Each structure stands twice: as C-alpha cells, then as structure tokens.
C-alpha cells in the first residue's frame, strides 16, 4: 500500500495550553498575565520596603488580583487587556472630527465682475496657529 500525503490541521483556532491540571488548562497568554501580575507585585513589595506593611500588602494584592482577573476573565472570547486598551484608546482620542471655516472674507477687486472669497482656515495642530 503506497503512502499518501495527508494534511495536518495547524490552524484549528484553538490556543495551545502550556499547563493542564485536571479541568484547568492554562494558555500562554494567561500564563504571561499571571507571571506579569506576580512580577509587578514582587517589584512593588521590594521597592516599598520603608512603607507600612498594610499598604504594601494592599498594593501587592491589587497586582496579584489584576493578573489573575486579566488571565481568567474573558469577554466575548478576549481577555481583559485588549478591552482595557480599546477603552483607553476610545477615551483618549476624539470621537468626532469637525472641519469648519472660521470666517469668510470677501475681497472685491476694483472693477471686477466677481468676488473672490478666501476662507482663512484654522488648524489647531499647526504651531503658528496656537495662541
């Protein structure tokens, strides 16, 4: 019986898990989120040595909780971090762009049959237009 080439499905749309314990499987992005939260908590714990113990523990708990929530909480199949970045981008950038002519000035040339209208444009991003 001759050997035939068979396609191997490589893009099945499932993340590869790096750790499986029973029903719990941990994907790479989830693992990075947990490790990032833990490293941030450790860094804060070491940097704030002179601070009182209760605020240090509270900051470490917030970092660990953020890493855990970011790892396991999914909204529409996406982790929390893309949603937070989309929210920050939405809040940071304007939702509407409006272009307006500030004022119209009509210059009538002597003995001319028409009027030339040249609107002065206002571009707030140009340095020479800033007050």
Secondary structure, DSSP 4 states (H G I P E B T S, - for coil): ------------S-PPEEEEETTEEEEHHHHHHHHHHHHHHHHHHHHTTTS-HHHHHHHHHHHHHHHHHHHH-EETTEEHHHHHHHHHHHHHS-S-------B--EEEPTT-SSEEE-PBP--TTSGGG--
